[in-house]
Amino acid sequence: MQENDFWSILAQIISMIIGFFRPYIVPIGEWMIGWVEFLLNFFPDDDLTIYFTIFIFLIIIGAIVNSKWPGDKPIAIYEKKGPRIDDSIELCPKCGKPTEGAKTCPYCGYTKI
């Protein structure tokens, strides 16, 4: 009996959440219905050739993109060429802040020998 109470309470909580978000969910649902109906009117539903073609096209494009840009490695055309700006700035060996070419660090007072 308590198991049924749990599911009943869970259903009530979910219905309250959906009821609260109803002003946002209903327009999104109507928009989804509209564009799916447009697609079903535009594409034929008796011939699956166009769907298989789109599917194969997406798989090929995904394989190309994944081979050119695997994971977190940036695409080669977006990598910056030449020296990095950070490499030309002298940093204090003690605190790691820029020294701006001075012999004494303005932040920690470390003096280069």
N, CA, C and O atoms as a DFTB+ gen file, in Angstrom:
452 C
 N C O
     1  1       0.822      -1.202       0.000
     2  2       0.000       0.000       0.000
     3  2       0.860       1.257       0.000
     4  3       0.524       2.244      -0.655
     5  1       1.967       1.222       0.733
     6  2       2.810       2.409       0.791
     7  2       3.505       2.665      -0.545
     8  3       3.811       3.808      -0.883
     9  1       3.749       1.602      -1.295
    10  2       4.371       1.780      -2.609
    11  2       3.448       2.570      -3.528
    12  3       3.914       3.418      -4.288
    13  1       2.161       2.306      -3.470
    14  2       1.198       3.059      -4.271
    15  2       1.134       4.512      -3.832
    16  3       0.977       5.401      -4.668
    17  1       1.252       4.767      -2.539
    18  2       1.278       6.146      -2.041
    19  2       2.488       6.895      -2.584
    20  3       2.386       8.062      -2.964
    21  1       3.634       6.217      -2.618
    22  2       4.843       6.848      -3.136
    23  2       4.656       7.279      -4.584
    24  3       4.978       8.413      -4.938
    25  1       4.133       6.378      -5.434
    26  2       3.939       6.700      -6.846
    27  2       2.882       7.778      -7.023
    28  3       2.989       8.608      -7.926
    29  1       1.873       7.775      -6.180
    30  2       0.826       8.791      -6.246
    31  2       1.395      10.170      -5.907
    32  3       1.115      11.156      -6.588
    33  1       2.192      10.217      -4.852
    34  2       2.804      11.491      -4.459
    35  2       3.776      11.964      -5.532
    36  3       3.813      13.151      -5.857
    37  1       4.566      11.039      -6.086
    38  2       5.504      11.405      -7.143
    39  2       4.767      11.947      -8.368
    40  3       5.205      12.924      -8.974
    41  1       3.653      11.318      -8.731
    42  2       2.857      11.792      -9.872
    43  2       2.282      13.177      -9.603
    44  3       2.228      14.010     -10.507
    45  1       1.855      13.429      -8.378
    46  2       1.320      14.742      -8.035
    47  2       2.399      15.818      -8.111
    48  3       2.149      16.930      -8.574
    49  1       3.605      15.474      -7.651
    50  2       4.712      16.440      -7.700
    51  2       5.065      16.758      -9.148
    52  3       5.263      17.920      -9.503
    53  1       5.144      15.727      -9.977
    54  2       5.469      15.950     -11.388
    55  2       4.378      16.773     -12.067
    56  3       4.679      17.658     -12.868
    57  1       3.110      16.487     -11.754
    58  2       2.027      17.267     -12.371
    59  2       2.057      18.715     -11.909
    60  3       1.726      19.613     -12.683
    61  1       2.450      18.962     -10.656
    62  2       2.571      20.349     -10.180
    63  2       3.696      21.069     -10.921
    64  3       3.550      22.234     -11.290
    65  1       4.812      20.384     -11.137
    66  2       5.938      21.001     -11.847
    67  2       5.540      21.310     -13.287
    68  3       5.813      22.400     -13.790
    69  1       4.896      20.353     -13.948
    70  2       4.458      20.574     -15.331
    71  2       3.407      21.677     -15.389
    72  3       3.406      22.493     -16.311
    73  1       2.514      21.699     -14.406
    74  2       1.510      22.763     -14.352
    75  2       2.137      24.132     -14.178
    76  3       1.666      25.114     -14.751
    77  1       3.221      24.200     -13.374
    78  2       3.905      25.466     -13.160
    79  2       4.569      25.952     -14.444
    80  3       4.542      27.146     -14.745
    81  1       5.171      25.023     -15.208
    82  2       5.870      25.378     -16.440
    83  2       4.970      25.352     -17.677
    84  3       5.465      25.497     -18.795
    85  1       3.665      25.170     -17.498
    86  2       2.739      25.080     -18.623
    87  2       2.809      26.275     -19.569
    88  3       2.771      26.069     -20.782
    89  1       2.911      27.524     -19.078
    90  2       3.003      28.650     -20.015
    91  2       4.227      28.584     -20.933
    92  3       4.230      29.176     -22.012
    93  1       5.260      27.866     -20.505
    94  2       6.452      27.734     -21.338
    95  2       6.391      26.481     -22.201
    96  3       6.877      26.481     -23.332
    97  1       5.798      25.413     -21.674
    98  2       5.780      24.134     -22.376
    99  2       4.799      24.155     -23.544
   100  3       5.120      23.648     -24.619
   101  1       3.630      24.719     -23.361
   102  2       2.591      24.686     -24.401
   103  2       3.049      25.383     -25.693
   104  3       2.891      24.793     -26.762
   105  1       3.604      26.599     -25.656
   106  2       4.051      27.210     -26.927
   107  2       5.174      26.422     -27.596
   108  3       5.218      26.328     -28.822
   109  1       6.077      25.858     -26.804
   110  2       7.153      25.060     -27.386
   111  2       6.561      23.824     -28.055
   112  3       6.971      23.461     -29.157
   113  1       5.601      23.176     -27.396
   114  2       4.958      21.999     -27.976
   115  2       4.205      22.327     -29.248
   116  3       4.252      21.560     -30.211
   117  1       3.507      23.459     -29.268
   118  2       2.790      23.865     -30.476
   119  2       3.758      24.151     -31.618
   120  3       3.489      23.803     -32.768
   121  1       4.876      24.780     -31.302
   122  2       5.885      25.041     -32.320
   123  2       6.457      23.735     -32.863
   124  3       6.645      23.595     -34.071
   125  1       6.735      22.774     -31.971
   126  2       7.263      21.471     -32.402
   127  2       6.255      20.766     -33.318
   128  3       6.634      20.210     -34.349
   129  1       4.986      20.790     -32.943
   130  2       3.954      20.160     -33.777
   131  2       3.911      20.826     -35.150
   132  3       3.774      20.146     -36.167
   133  1       4.026      22.148     -35.179
   134  2       3.977      22.879     -36.446
   135  2       5.109      22.522     -37.383
   136  3       4.875      22.264     -38.564
   137  1       6.346      22.502     -36.875
   138  2       7.443      22.231     -37.802
   139  2       7.527      20.759     -38.183
   140  3       7.999      20.438     -39.273
   141  1       7.080      19.854     -37.310
   142  2       7.055      18.437     -37.686
   143  2       5.985      18.211     -38.751
   144  3       6.215      17.455     -39.695
   145  1       4.827      18.847     -38.622
   146  2       3.797      18.727     -39.657
   147  2       4.286      19.295     -40.983
   148  3       4.003      18.730     -42.040
   149  1       5.018      20.411     -40.938
   150  2       5.579      20.982     -42.160
   151  2       6.545      20.000     -42.815
   152  3       6.497      19.790     -44.027
   153  1       7.424      19.398     -42.008
   154  2       8.374      18.439     -42.562
   155  2       7.672      17.225     -43.147
   156  3       8.066      16.721     -44.199
   157  1       6.628      16.752     -42.467
   158  2       5.913      15.588     -42.983
   159  2       5.165      15.918     -44.270
   160  3       5.003      15.049     -45.127
   161  1       4.709      17.157     -44.420
   162  2       4.070      17.562     -45.672
   163  2       5.095      17.773     -46.785
   164  3       4.811      17.529     -47.957
   165  1       6.285      18.227     -46.405
   166  2       7.324      18.525     -47.377
   167  2       8.011      17.261     -47.873
   168  3       8.183      17.074     -49.077
   169  1       8.407      16.386     -46.938
   170  2       9.082      15.139     -47.305
   171  2       8.058      14.030     -47.491
   172  3       7.072      13.964     -46.757
   173  1       8.283      13.170     -48.455
   174  2       7.346      12.058     -48.650
   175  2       7.494      11.032     -47.521
   176  3       8.600      10.769     -47.048
   177  1       6.377      10.464     -47.103
   178  2       6.439       9.456     -46.042
   179  2       6.293       8.038     -46.577
   180  3       6.370       7.079     -45.809
   181  1       6.085       7.893     -47.870
   182  2       5.969       6.552     -48.427
   183  2       7.307       6.044     -48.975
   184  3       7.460       4.849     -49.225
   185  1       8.263       6.937     -49.159
   186  2       9.564       6.544     -49.672
   187  2      10.625       6.984     -48.665
   188  3      10.734       8.169     -48.350
   189  1      11.400       6.034     -48.164
   190  2      12.389       6.339     -47.133
   191  2      13.756       6.693     -47.700
   192  3      14.703       6.870     -46.933
   193  1      13.888       6.801     -49.003
   194  2      15.184       7.084     -49.623
   195  2      15.760       8.409     -49.154
   196  3      16.950       8.488     -48.851
   197  1      14.950       9.439     -49.089
   198  2      15.450      10.751     -48.668
   199  2      15.930      10.714     -47.219
   200  3      16.905      11.382     -46.875
   201  1      15.253       9.939     -46.366
   202  2      15.668       9.845     -44.971
   203  2      16.994       9.107     -44.849
   204  3      17.850       9.501     -44.057
   205  1      17.175       8.042     -45.624
   206  2      18.446       7.323     -45.615
   207  2      19.564       8.199     -46.162
   208  3      20.687       8.149     -45.659
   209  1      19.278       8.993     -47.174
   210  2      20.270       9.902     -47.736
   211  2      20.700      10.938     -46.699
   212  3      21.893      11.198     -46.543
   213  1      19.747      11.526     -45.996
   214  2      20.063      12.510     -44.952
   215  2      20.872      11.851     -43.845
   216  3      21.838      12.432     -43.351
   217  1      20.483      10.635     -43.453
   218  2      21.183       9.905     -42.399
   219  2      22.636       9.647     -42.794
   220  3      23.542       9.901     -42.000
   221  1      22.872       9.149     -44.005
   222  2      24.229       8.861     -44.470
   223  2      25.036      10.147     -44.580
   224  3      26.218      10.162     -44.236
   225  1      24.417      11.229     -45.054
   226  2      25.082      12.531     -45.151
   227  2      25.537      13.003     -43.770
   228  3      26.670      13.461     -43.619
   229  1      24.674      12.899     -42.770
   230  2      25.041      13.332     -41.415
   231  2      26.162      12.471     -40.829
   232  3      27.039      12.989     -40.139
   233  1      26.141      11.181     -41.093
   234  2      27.206      10.303     -40.600
   235  2      28.542      10.672     -41.238
   236  3      29.562      10.736     -40.552
   237  1      28.541      10.916     -42.551
   238  2      29.782      11.282     -43.242
   239  2      30.308      12.620     -42.740
   240  3      31.503      12.759     -42.478
   241  1      29.426      13.603     -42.606
   242  2      29.842      14.917     -42.098
   243  2      30.379      14.787     -40.668
   244  3      31.385      15.411     -40.328
   245  1      29.719      13.987     -39.834
   246  2      30.192      13.772     -38.466
   247  2      31.556      13.123     -38.430
   248  3      32.387      13.492     -37.600
   249  1      31.814      12.159     -39.316
   250  2      33.122      11.504     -39.365
   251  2      34.205      12.486     -39.808
   252  3      35.313      12.476     -39.271
   253  1      33.885      13.330     -40.784
   254  2      34.870      14.319     -41.248
   255  2      35.182      15.323     -40.142
   256  3      36.349      15.617     -39.882
   257  1      34.161      15.842     -39.502
   258  2      34.378      16.817     -38.434
   259  2      35.150      16.179     -37.279
   260  3      36.042      16.807     -36.710
   261  1      34.815      14.948     -36.933
   262  2      35.493      14.285     -35.831
   263  2      36.948      13.981     -36.161
   264  3      37.794      14.010     -35.267
   265  1      37.259      13.695     -37.406
   266  2      38.647      13.439     -37.769
   267  2      39.461      14.731     -37.793
   268  3      40.652      14.720     -37.481
   269  1      38.831      15.834     -38.159
   270  2      39.527      17.118     -38.178
   271  2      39.602      17.769     -36.801
   272  3      40.537      18.520     -36.525
   273  1      38.640      17.495     -35.942
   274  2      38.556      18.161     -34.641
   275  2      38.170      17.148     -33.570
   276  3      37.050      17.196     -33.060
   277  1      39.068      16.235     -33.218
   278  2      38.724      15.210     -32.236
   279  2      38.774      15.761     -30.813
   280  3      39.823      16.210     -30.353
   281  1      37.671      15.726     -30.140
   282  2      37.621      16.116     -28.723
   283  2      37.926      17.577     -28.491
   284  3      37.364      18.454     -29.147
   285  1      38.837      17.838     -27.535
   286  2      39.146      19.199     -27.127
   287  2      40.248      19.850     -27.963
   288  3      40.534      21.035     -27.790
   289  1      40.865      19.092     -28.862
   290  2      41.930      19.656     -29.683
   291  2      41.321      20.615     -30.710
   292  3      40.415      20.222     -31.445
   293  1      41.801      21.874     -30.776
   294  2      41.220      22.817     -31.731
   295  2      41.587      22.457     -33.165
   296  3      42.593      21.789     -33.407
   297  1      40.772      22.900     -34.109
   298  2      41.050      22.686     -35.520
   299  2      42.330      23.433     -35.878
   300  3      42.575      24.531     -35.379
   301  1      43.141      22.837     -36.742
   302  2      44.447      23.405     -37.085
   303  2      44.329      24.811     -37.671
   304  3      45.207      25.640     -37.437
   305  1      43.273      25.100     -38.423
   306  2      43.167      26.432     -39.024
   307  2      42.891      27.508     -37.980
   308  3      43.081      28.694     -38.252
   309  1      42.438      27.109     -36.774
   310  2      42.168      28.087     -35.723
   311  2      43.333      28.254     -34.759
   312  3      43.274      29.107     -33.874
   313  1      44.393      27.462     -34.908
   314  2      45.551      27.612     -34.035
   315  2      46.325      28.854     -34.454
   316  3      46.481      29.131     -35.643
   317  1      46.801      29.588     -33.477
   318  2      47.546      30.806     -33.776
   319  2      48.960      30.448     -34.197
   320  3      49.598      29.579     -33.603
   321  1      49.436      31.123     -35.216
   322  2      50.789      30.924     -35.715
   323  2      51.687      32.015     -35.146
   324  3      51.219      33.105     -34.817
   325  1      52.967      31.720     -35.035
   326  2      53.922      32.706     -34.565
   327  2      54.087      32.656     -33.054
   328  3      53.490      31.819     -32.377
   329  1      54.911      33.570     -32.532
   330  2      55.173      33.546     -31.092
   331  2      53.953      33.982     -30.282
   332  3      53.186      34.852     -30.697
   333  1      53.800      33.373     -29.150
   334  2      52.706      33.767     -28.269
   335  2      53.092      35.040     -27.531
   336  3      54.270      35.276     -27.262
   337  1      52.122      35.842     -27.212
   338  2      52.379      37.100     -26.506
   339  2      52.929      36.816     -25.112
   340  3      53.781      37.552     -24.616
   341  1      52.449      35.764     -24.488
   342  2      52.870      35.444     -23.125
   343  2      54.349      35.066     -23.054
   344  3      54.978      35.250     -22.012
   345  1      54.922      34.535     -24.154
   346  2      56.316      34.121     -24.138
   347  2      57.268      35.303     -24.091
   348  3      58.396      35.157     -23.621
   349  1      56.850      36.464     -24.561
   350  2      57.731      37.625     -24.590
   351  2      57.716      38.400     -23.270
   352  3      58.545      39.290     -23.081
   353  1      56.813      38.091     -22.371
   354  2      56.726      38.795     -21.086
   355  2      57.615      38.084     -20.069
   356  3      57.503      36.875     -19.861
   357  1      58.498      38.858     -19.442
   358  2      59.367      38.287     -18.409
   359  2      58.582      38.173     -17.107
   360  3      57.934      39.122     -16.668
   361  1      58.656      36.991     -16.501
   362  2      57.965      36.756     -15.246
   363  2      58.966      36.607     -14.120
   364  3      60.074      36.108     -14.320
   365  1      58.574      37.040     -12.944
   366  2      59.396      36.901     -11.755
   367  2      59.477      35.417     -11.385
   368  3      58.444      34.754     -11.290
   369  1      60.695      34.882     -11.174
   370  2      60.796      33.470     -10.821
   371  2      60.238      33.155      -9.434
   372  3      59.920      32.001      -9.148
   373  1      60.114      34.165      -8.570
   374  2      59.635      33.924      -7.210
   375  2      58.107      33.960      -7.131
   376  3      57.499      33.025      -6.609
   377  1      57.475      35.030      -7.643
   378  2      56.022      35.168      -7.510
   379  2      55.266      34.876      -8.806
   380  3      54.056      34.655      -8.771
   381  1      55.958      34.872      -9.947
   382  2      55.322      34.554     -11.218
   383  2      54.591      35.706     -11.867
   384  3      53.915      35.501     -12.875
   385  1      54.696      36.897     -11.338
   386  2      54.032      38.058     -11.920
   387  2      54.973      38.762     -12.897
   388  3      56.188      38.591     -12.791
   389  1      54.446      39.560     -13.859
   390  2      55.313      40.214     -14.840
   391  2      56.205      41.280     -14.198
   392  3      55.774      42.051     -13.341
   393  1      57.469      41.291     -14.648
   394  2      58.420      42.262     -14.085
   395  2      58.589      43.479     -14.978
   396  3      59.195      44.462     -14.552
   397  1      58.074      43.448     -16.200
   398  2      58.148      44.551     -17.150
   399  2      59.597      44.958     -17.436
   400  3      59.879      46.134     -17.666
   401  1      60.506      43.993     -17.421
   402  2      61.907      44.245     -17.763
   403  2      62.732      44.825     -16.633
   404  3      63.919      45.082     -16.833
   405  1      62.174      45.041     -15.471
   406  2      62.924      45.609     -14.354
   407  2      63.787      44.530     -13.702
   408  3      63.462      43.344     -13.760
   409  1      64.903      44.959     -13.074
   410  2      65.763      44.004     -12.385
   411  2      65.140      43.561     -11.066
   412  3      65.390      42.445     -10.610
   413  1      64.338      44.414     -10.454
   414  2      63.683      44.089      -9.190
   415  2      62.186      43.965      -9.442
   416  3      61.582      44.819     -10.091
   417  1      61.600      42.900      -8.927
   418  2      60.161      42.661      -9.101
   419  2      59.387      43.701      -8.296
   420  3      59.635      43.851      -7.100
   421  1      58.442      44.433      -8.929
   422  2      57.681      45.442      -8.207
   423  2      56.673      44.847      -7.223
   424  3      56.139      45.569      -6.382
   425  1      56.405      43.541      -7.316
   426  2      55.401      42.924      -6.459
   427  2      56.006      42.293      -5.212
   428  3      55.491      42.478      -4.109
   429  1      57.109      41.542      -5.382
   430  2      57.659      40.835      -4.216
   431  2      59.048      41.313      -3.832
   432  3      59.568      40.921      -2.787
   433  1      59.661      42.159      -4.666
   434  2      60.969      42.706      -4.340
   435  2      62.141      41.797      -4.706
   436  3      63.277      42.103      -4.344
   437  1      61.906      40.711      -5.399
   438  2      62.968      39.781      -5.801
   439  2      63.878      40.480      -6.793
   440  3      63.408      41.131      -7.726
   441  1      65.173      40.346      -6.590
   442  2      66.168      40.971      -7.462
   443  2      66.867      39.892      -8.280
   444  3      67.331      38.886      -7.745
   445  1      66.932      40.126      -9.603
   446  2      67.654      39.201     -10.482
   447  2      69.144      39.411     -10.320
   448  3      69.615      40.526     -10.094
   449  1      69.863      38.333     -10.439
   450  2      71.320      38.433     -10.338
   451  2      71.930      38.414     -11.717
   452  3      73.151      38.488     -11.852
